[in-house]
Amino acid sequence: MKKVLDKGYVRLVDVMGSDLSVVNSARVSFNKATETLREEDIKLIHFLAKNDHTSPFRHATLQFELYAPLMVARQWWKYIIGSSHQDPFTAWNESSRRYVTESIEFYVPSESEWRGKPENQKQGSGAPLGEPLGKALTEKLLLQIESGMKNYDWAIEQGVATEQARLFIPSAYGLMVRWYWTVSLQGVAHFLTQRTDSHAQSEIRNYAETVKEIALEKFPVSVEALLKYTGK
C-alpha cells in the first residue's frame, strides 16, 4: 500500500501476467512460447508498442484498491468513460453511501497546499497561495465539515434513511471514497499518459504517479514501452 495525499492510498490487490505474457500472446500463432525474457523479447515489446499492435498488452491485468477524494474519483471515472480508448477489460466497483459500511473521512489540504487561479487558463491552478490565506481556508473547510456532519448525525438519529441522510454530508468533492479498479496493461498506460501530464490536476496526478510506480514494478519493459510510444 502506498500513501497518497493526507488520507488516501493506492494498493495493488492482484496482478495477472508479466512482460512475458505480452511476448507469448504476440507469438501464439507461431507456437513459440518462452519462459525467460530475452533481449529479442524486449525488442518485440517495443516493436508492438511503437506500431500500435496493442492486443498483446490486454492479456495482462492489474487490480487496484484506491482511496481518494471524490473529485479525484469522478475525474478518473469520467476520463475512462469519455476516453477515445475504451478498454473492454476495465471494471470499477465503488463503496456505497447508501449503506453504513464506510467510515466518513474528508480530504483536507494543509495550509501550504492551497493553489491560486492560473493566469492564462480556464482550468487548472497556479502558484501556492501562501500560508496566511491557506490557514484561513483550511480552518473554514474544517468548520464546514464539522457543521455538516452534525446535521448528518442528527438526521440519522431521527431515523432518516442513510441514502437520504447522506445529503447532509459536507464537502462532497473532498469526501473520501474507496473503489476497486481492474484494468488491462494497455488501459493503465493510456491512463498514465494523460494523468501524469503536467496539465493534469495535481491531486489526480499524485495518484497516477503512484499507479505508474506500481505498474513499473510488475511490468517494467511493457509499461516503459507503452509510455514511450503512446500518443505519438
Secondary structure, DSSP 8 states (H G I E B T S, - for coil): -EEETTTEEEEEEEEE--HHHHHHHHTGGGT---SS--HHHHHHHHHHHHTT--GGGGG-EEEEEEEEEHHHHHHHHHHHHH-SS--TT-EEEE--TTSS-S---B----TT--B---SS-SSS--SB--HHHHHHHHHHHHHHHHHHHHHHHHHHHTT--HHHHGGG-S-GGGBEEEEEEEEEHHHHHHHHHHHTSTTS-HHHHHHHHHHHHHHHHH-HHHHHHHHHHTT-
